[in-house]
Amino acid sequence: MTHTSEPPRIVDDLMTDDLITVEATDSIGQARDLILALGLNALPVLRDDKVIGILTSPDLADDWAEDLPVTTAMSSPVYRIHPEATLRAAADQMLSFNVHHLIVEDRTRVGIITSFDLLRALSSMSAE
C-alpha cells in the first residue's frame, strides 16, 4: 500500500498486497482456524499460484465438515480489478457483483481490496 499525504484515488493506494492465502487442497478446518486466529474476513484460495476463489466468513457459516477441501465452500468466480483502476470503479464493481472483495492483479502483483478498505478511505476523507 502506498502511503502519501494525498487522499487515495486508485486501487493501488488501498490494496493489500501481502496476502494471506490458503491452497485449494487445504481443509475447511485449517482455513477456519486461520480466519479466527488472524481476525480475517476472507482468504484467497490458490491453485498453482493462481487465485481461483475466495473463502469468506459467510462461506464458513454453513456446517461444513472440517476435513472437506476449501474449494467446497469458497466463493467463485473471483472478480478482479487492475491496481490503476479508480476507487469508484472498485466500488461500482463490488456493487455490481454484490461482493465485498476484489482480487487486484497486474503482471507482477496480486493483492486484494475490500469494501472495508473503501469505507475506511471514505471515512478518513470526510473527517478532514
HUCORJO-V198416 format. One record per helix or strand of 3 or more residues. SS is the DSSP state (2 for helix, 1 for strand). FROM is the first residue (numbers start at 1). LEN is the number of residues. If there is no record, write none. Layout:
SS | FROM | LEN
SS | FROM | LEN
//
This chain:
2 | 11 | 4
1 | 21 | 3
2 | 28 | 11
1 | 42 | 6
1 | 50 | 7
2 | 58 | 3
2 | 70 | 3
2 | 87 | 11
1 | 101 | 5
1 | 110 | 5
2 | 115 | 13
//
